[in-house]
Amino acid sequence: MRYVSTIALSTLALALAACATQEQTAAPNVLVAAKVTTPPTLDGNPNDAAWAAAKPISVALSDGANFGGKGETTATLKAVYSGDMVYFLIQYADPTQSVRRGPFQKQADGAWKKLVDPANKGGDDNLYYEDKWSIIWNVNNSIAGWDKMGCGVACHAGEPGKPFGNKYTAKEGELGDIWHMKSMRTAPMAHVDDQYLDHTRFDAKNAPGAGRKSDPGGPEYKGFGLVDGKPEFMNRDGKAANAGGTYYIKDGDQAPFVDNFKAGDEVASYLTFQTKGDRADIRVAIRWANGVWTSEVARKLTTGSKFDVQFSDLNASYGFGFAAFDNAQVRHAVHYEPLYLRFAK
């Protein structure tokens, strides 16, 4: 009996060692969330001790707009979990911080004009926009073909509606959870826009976004126009966006427009709102410095929302895709292989 017990213990030890080795040498497309006692502080600083416990993966992104004219960059992802929360560190090179999302600009003759990308044929601005990133999760492994094509299985290029195609799943019941970080709309409110993806096809009137929709609890922003030739609002600090102000106005900070601006000055064309409830599940802090974007992201492991991925089984593997946008409305740089999140014990 003692001999058998020794063998059993040895076998168990070898199994545990094998599991530990497997966890440490996870496939390059597997992001392993390390368990930590003290979670990171969401401030856009990647130097928290928690992140040192996490093994990074590199995600090559290509076929986007901008990014120094190459349309490509490489993202480094880390993940940790603590208590009932999961955290992500996202970093990638972007030579420019893009903040001029459709501003109004004062012309030499005193008139105000909204700046637009002259090449934009509709929903495809790559000049006066913002930096963004997006993660899409395969909810309950419901999206067929994910293991072969990743999030590309839901992309449909060449269809009417958008120059870069439409996004939707193949059939009812296939659901994706979209985390859409917008640096000039949601990040100023410390949130990632929580969206989802279903099987809805494009319809210009009833479904202009095709399968991509927002969780309840918005909106996250609202544009405004010119009134009597001048922007409807300005930020109450009175600063031009290109002279120490911002290219957005947080709801509550808007004031009646007073034209004390000079030619060339730019001001915001939209208000940002605090999302609520289901749409506000994901918190973020971002920082751009020395040509690199850093985002620290936090969400509860389980939210209870039917539109969200639920990290309820720490033994499971969760498929996801990642894309980054450099001053681009839709032309994101994307990774073409499936990615997976797993949790360390």
WOSULRA-V625472 format. One record per residue. N is the residue number from 1. OMEGA is omega in degrees with one decimal (NA if undefined). D_FIRST is the distance of its C-alpha to the first C-alpha in whole Angstrom. Layout:
n=N omega=OMEGA d_first=D_FIRST
n=N omega=OMEGA d_first=D_FIRST
This chain:
n=1 omega=-179.6 d_first=0
n=2 omega=-179.8 d_first=4
n=3 omega=178.6 d_first=5
n=4 omega=-179.7 d_first=5
n=5 omega=178.6 d_first=6
n=6 omega=177.8 d_first=9
n=7 omega=-179.1 d_first=10
n=8 omega=179.2 d_first=10
n=9 omega=179.4 d_first=12
n=10 omega=178.6 d_first=14
n=11 omega=178.8 d_first=15
n=12 omega=179.9 d_first=16
n=13 omega=178.5 d_first=18
n=14 omega=179.3 d_first=20
n=15 omega=179.1 d_first=21
n=16 omega=178.7 d_first=22
n=17 omega=178.6 d_first=24
n=18 omega=178.2 d_first=25
n=19 omega=-179.7 d_first=27
n=20 omega=178.8 d_first=28
n=21 omega=179.1 d_first=30
n=22 omega=-179.7 d_first=31
n=23 omega=-178.0 d_first=33
n=24 omega=-177.3 d_first=34
n=25 omega=179.7 d_first=36
n=26 omega=178.8 d_first=37
n=27 omega=-175.9 d_first=40
n=28 omega=178.1 d_first=43
n=29 omega=179.8 d_first=44
n=30 omega=175.8 d_first=41
n=31 omega=-178.5 d_first=42
n=32 omega=177.4 d_first=39
n=33 omega=179.5 d_first=40
n=34 omega=176.8 d_first=38
n=35 omega=-178.2 d_first=37
n=36 omega=178.3 d_first=39
n=37 omega=-179.2 d_first=40
n=38 omega=-178.0 d_first=43
n=39 omega=176.9 d_first=45
n=40 omega=173.4 d_first=48
n=41 omega=-178.3 d_first=52
n=42 omega=179.2 d_first=54
n=43 omega=-179.4 d_first=57
n=44 omega=179.2 d_first=57
n=45 omega=-175.4 d_first=56
n=46 omega=-172.9 d_first=53
n=47 omega=176.6 d_first=52
n=48 omega=179.3 d_first=49
n=49 omega=-178.9 d_first=46
n=50 omega=-176.5 d_first=44
n=51 omega=178.5 d_first=45
n=52 omega=-179.9 d_first=44
n=53 omega=-174.2 d_first=41
n=54 omega=177.4 d_first=41
n=55 omega=-178.1 d_first=41
n=56 omega=165.7 d_first=45
n=57 omega=177.9 d_first=46
n=58 omega=-177.0 d_first=49
n=59 omega=179.4 d_first=51
n=60 omega=-179.0 d_first=54
n=61 omega=-177.3 d_first=57
n=62 omega=175.5 d_first=60
n=63 omega=175.5 d_first=63
n=64 omega=173.5 d_first=64
n=65 omega=173.2 d_first=68
n=66 omega=-172.7 d_first=69
n=67 omega=178.6 d_first=66
n=68 omega=178.9 d_first=69
n=69 omega=-178.8 d_first=70
n=70 omega=179.6 d_first=67
n=71 omega=-177.4 d_first=65
n=72 omega=176.2 d_first=62
n=73 omega=177.3 d_first=59
n=74 omega=178.6 d_first=56
n=75 omega=172.6 d_first=54
n=76 omega=-176.6 d_first=51
n=77 omega=170.9 d_first=48
n=78 omega=177.8 d_first=46
n=79 omega=172.7 d_first=44
n=80 omega=172.7 d_first=42
n=81 omega=-177.3 d_first=41
n=82 omega=-177.3 d_first=41
n=83 omega=-179.5 d_first=41
n=84 omega=-175.9 d_first=42
n=85 omega=171.2 d_first=44
n=86 omega=-174.7 d_first=44
n=87 omega=178.9 d_first=47
n=88 omega=172.2 d_first=48
n=89 omega=-176.5 d_first=50
n=90 omega=178.4 d_first=52
n=91 omega=174.7 d_first=55
n=92 omega=-179.7 d_first=57
n=93 omega=174.4 d_first=60
n=94 omega=-172.3 d_first=63
n=95 omega=-178.2 d_first=67
n=96 omega=170.9 d_first=69
n=97 omega=-174.3 d_first=68
n=98 omega=-174.9 d_first=70
n=99 omega=-170.9 d_first=71
n=100 omega=-177.5 d_first=75
n=101 omega=175.3 d_first=74
n=102 omega=-176.4 d_first=77
n=103 omega=167.0 d_first=79
n=104 omega=179.6 d_first=83
n=105 omega=178.3 d_first=85
n=106 omega=-177.3 d_first=88
n=107 omega=-177.6 d_first=91
n=108 omega=-179.3 d_first=94
n=109 omega=178.9 d_first=96
n=110 omega=179.1 d_first=94
n=111 omega=177.4 d_first=93
n=112 omega=-176.1 d_first=89
n=113 omega=174.5 d_first=87
n=114 omega=-179.4 d_first=83
n=115 omega=-179.0 d_first=82
n=116 omega=176.0 d_first=80
n=117 omega=-177.4 d_first=79
n=118 omega=179.6 d_first=82
n=119 omega=-177.7 d_first=79
n=120 omega=178.9 d_first=77
n=121 omega=179.2 d_first=78
n=122 omega=178.1 d_first=76
n=123 omega=-174.8 d_first=73
n=124 omega=179.6 d_first=72
n=125 omega=177.9 d_first=74
n=126 omega=-176.3 d_first=72
n=127 omega=179.9 d_first=75
n=128 omega=-176.9 d_first=75
n=129 omega=-176.0 d_first=72
n=130 omega=174.1 d_first=69
n=131 omega=-177.7 d_first=65
n=132 omega=162.8 d_first=62
n=133 omega=-177.9 d_first=59
n=134 omega=171.4 d_first=57
n=135 omega=173.0 d_first=53
n=136 omega=-178.4 d_first=53
n=137 omega=176.6 d_first=49
n=138 omega=-173.9 d_first=48
n=139 omega=178.8 d_first=48
n=140 omega=-177.7 d_first=45
n=141 omega=-173.0 d_first=45
n=142 omega=-173.8 d_first=48
n=143 omega=-178.2 d_first=50
n=144 omega=177.6 d_first=50
n=145 omega=-176.7 d_first=50
n=146 omega=-175.5 d_first=49
n=147 omega=178.0 d_first=46
n=148 omega=-171.4 d_first=49
n=149 omega=-176.2 d_first=52
n=150 omega=-176.9 d_first=50
n=151 omega=178.3 d_first=53
n=152 omega=179.5 d_first=56
n=153 omega=-179.3 d_first=55
n=154 omega=179.7 d_first=57
n=155 omega=-176.3 d_first=60
n=156 omega=-178.4 d_first=63
n=157 omega=175.3 d_first=66
n=158 omega=178.0 d_first=69
n=159 omega=176.9 d_first=70
n=160 omega=177.1 d_first=72
n=161 omega=-179.6 d_first=72
n=162 omega=-179.9 d_first=71
n=163 omega=-178.7 d_first=72
n=164 omega=177.2 d_first=68
n=165 omega=-178.7 d_first=67
n=166 omega=179.3 d_first=65
n=167 omega=177.1 d_first=62
n=168 omega=177.3 d_first=60
n=169 omega=-171.3 d_first=57
n=170 omega=-175.7 d_first=57
n=171 omega=-179.9 d_first=57
n=172 omega=-179.2 d_first=57
n=173 omega=174.1 d_first=53
n=174 omega=-171.0 d_first=53
n=175 omega=173.7 d_first=53
n=176 omega=175.5 d_first=53
n=177 omega=-176.7 d_first=53
n=178 omega=171.9 d_first=55
n=179 omega=-171.4 d_first=55
n=180 omega=179.5 d_first=59
n=181 omega=-179.3 d_first=60
n=182 omega=-168.6 d_first=63
n=183 omega=-178.6 d_first=64
n=184 omega=179.8 d_first=68
n=185 omega=-177.8 d_first=67
n=186 omega=-178.3 d_first=64
n=187 omega=176.0 d_first=62
n=188 omega=177.3 d_first=65
n=189 omega=175.9 d_first=64
n=190 omega=178.8 d_first=60
n=191 omega=166.5 d_first=59
n=192 omega=179.6 d_first=58
n=193 omega=-178.0 d_first=60
n=194 omega=-176.3 d_first=57
n=195 omega=175.5 d_first=58
n=196 omega=-177.7 d_first=57
n=197 omega=176.2 d_first=57
n=198 omega=-170.7 d_first=58
n=199 omega=-175.8 d_first=59
n=200 omega=176.8 d_first=63
n=201 omega=-179.8 d_first=66
n=202 omega=171.7 d_first=68
n=203 omega=-172.7 d_first=72
n=204 omega=-176.9 d_first=74
n=205 omega=-170.9 d_first=75
n=206 omega=-178.2 d_first=72
n=207 omega=-178.2 d_first=69
n=208 omega=177.9 d_first=70
n=209 omega=-176.6 d_first=67
n=210 omega=-175.2 d_first=66
n=211 omega=-177.0 d_first=62
n=212 omega=-175.8 d_first=62
n=213 omega=-178.3 d_first=62
n=214 omega=171.9 d_first=62
n=215 omega=177.4 d_first=59
n=216 omega=175.3 d_first=61
n=217 omega=-179.6 d_first=63
n=218 omega=7.3 d_first=65
n=219 omega=177.7 d_first=68
n=220 omega=178.0 d_first=67
n=221 omega=174.9 d_first=70
n=222 omega=178.1 d_first=74
n=223 omega=173.7 d_first=76
n=224 omega=-173.0 d_first=80
n=225 omega=177.6 d_first=83
n=226 omega=175.1 d_first=87
n=227 omega=-174.9 d_first=89
n=228 omega=174.6 d_first=93
n=229 omega=-178.8 d_first=92
n=230 omega=177.8 d_first=89
n=231 omega=-176.8 d_first=85
n=232 omega=-178.7 d_first=85
n=233 omega=165.8 d_first=83
n=234 omega=175.0 d_first=82
n=235 omega=-174.9 d_first=79
n=236 omega=176.4 d_first=81
n=237 omega=175.1 d_first=80
n=238 omega=-176.5 d_first=83
n=239 omega=170.9 d_first=82
n=240 omega=-178.2 d_first=82
n=241 omega=-179.1 d_first=78
n=242 omega=179.4 d_first=79
n=243 omega=175.7 d_first=80
n=244 omega=177.4 d_first=78
n=245 omega=179.9 d_first=77
n=246 omega=178.7 d_first=75
n=247 omega=174.1 d_first=75
n=248 omega=173.7 d_first=73
n=249 omega=176.1 d_first=75
n=250 omega=179.0 d_first=72
n=251 omega=-175.3 d_first=73
n=252 omega=178.4 d_first=75
n=253 omega=179.7 d_first=76
n=254 omega=179.1 d_first=79
n=255 omega=175.7 d_first=83
n=256 omega=-174.4 d_first=86
n=257 omega=174.5 d_first=87
n=258 omega=-172.0 d_first=89
n=259 omega=173.1 d_first=91
n=260 omega=-174.2 d_first=91
n=261 omega=178.9 d_first=89
n=262 omega=179.8 d_first=90
n=263 omega=-178.2 d_first=91
n=264 omega=178.2 d_first=87
n=265 omega=179.4 d_first=85
n=266 omega=178.5 d_first=82
n=267 omega=-176.3 d_first=81
n=268 omega=177.5 d_first=78
n=269 omega=-179.2 d_first=79
n=270 omega=174.3 d_first=76
n=271 omega=173.5 d_first=74
n=272 omega=-178.5 d_first=70
n=273 omega=173.6 d_first=69
n=274 omega=176.3 d_first=65
n=275 omega=-174.0 d_first=63
n=276 omega=170.6 d_first=62
n=277 omega=-174.3 d_first=59
n=278 omega=-175.4 d_first=57
n=279 omega=-175.8 d_first=59
n=280 omega=-175.3 d_first=58
n=281 omega=-169.0 d_first=54
n=282 omega=179.0 d_first=54
n=283 omega=-179.1 d_first=55
n=284 omega=167.7 d_first=56
n=285 omega=-176.1 d_first=58
n=286 omega=176.0 d_first=59
n=287 omega=172.7 d_first=61
n=288 omega=179.6 d_first=63
n=289 omega=175.7 d_first=64
n=290 omega=175.0 d_first=64
n=291 omega=-179.4 d_first=64
n=292 omega=172.0 d_first=61
n=293 omega=173.5 d_first=60
n=294 omega=175.2 d_first=57
n=295 omega=170.4 d_first=56
n=296 omega=-170.0 d_first=53
n=297 omega=178.5 d_first=52
n=298 omega=174.1 d_first=50
n=299 omega=174.7 d_first=49
n=300 omega=177.8 d_first=47
n=301 omega=176.9 d_first=44
n=302 omega=-179.5 d_first=45
n=303 omega=-176.9 d_first=49
n=304 omega=-178.8 d_first=49
n=305 omega=177.6 d_first=52
n=306 omega=-179.2 d_first=52
n=307 omega=-172.3 d_first=53
n=308 omega=167.3 d_first=51
n=309 omega=179.9 d_first=47
n=310 omega=178.6 d_first=45
n=311 omega=-172.7 d_first=42
n=312 omega=-179.8 d_first=40
n=313 omega=-176.6 d_first=36
n=314 omega=174.1 d_first=35
n=315 omega=-175.9 d_first=33
n=316 omega=176.0 d_first=36
n=317 omega=-173.2 d_first=38
n=318 omega=-179.5 d_first=42
n=319 omega=177.2 d_first=45
n=320 omega=174.0 d_first=48
n=321 omega=-178.4 d_first=51
n=322 omega=177.2 d_first=53
n=323 omega=177.7 d_first=57
n=324 omega=-177.1 d_first=59
n=325 omega=174.6 d_first=63
n=326 omega=178.9 d_first=66
n=327 omega=-174.4 d_first=69
n=328 omega=179.7 d_first=68
n=329 omega=-178.1 d_first=69
n=330 omega=-172.6 d_first=66
n=331 omega=-177.0 d_first=66
n=332 omega=169.2 d_first=63
n=333 omega=-167.7 d_first=61
n=334 omega=173.2 d_first=58
n=335 omega=-170.6 d_first=54
n=336 omega=-180.0 d_first=54
n=337 omega=176.8 d_first=50
n=338 omega=175.6 d_first=48
n=339 omega=-178.5 d_first=46
n=340 omega=173.9 d_first=43
n=341 omega=173.3 d_first=42
n=342 omega=-177.6 d_first=38
n=343 omega=175.4 d_first=36
n=344 omega=179.5 d_first=34
n=345 omega=NA d_first=31
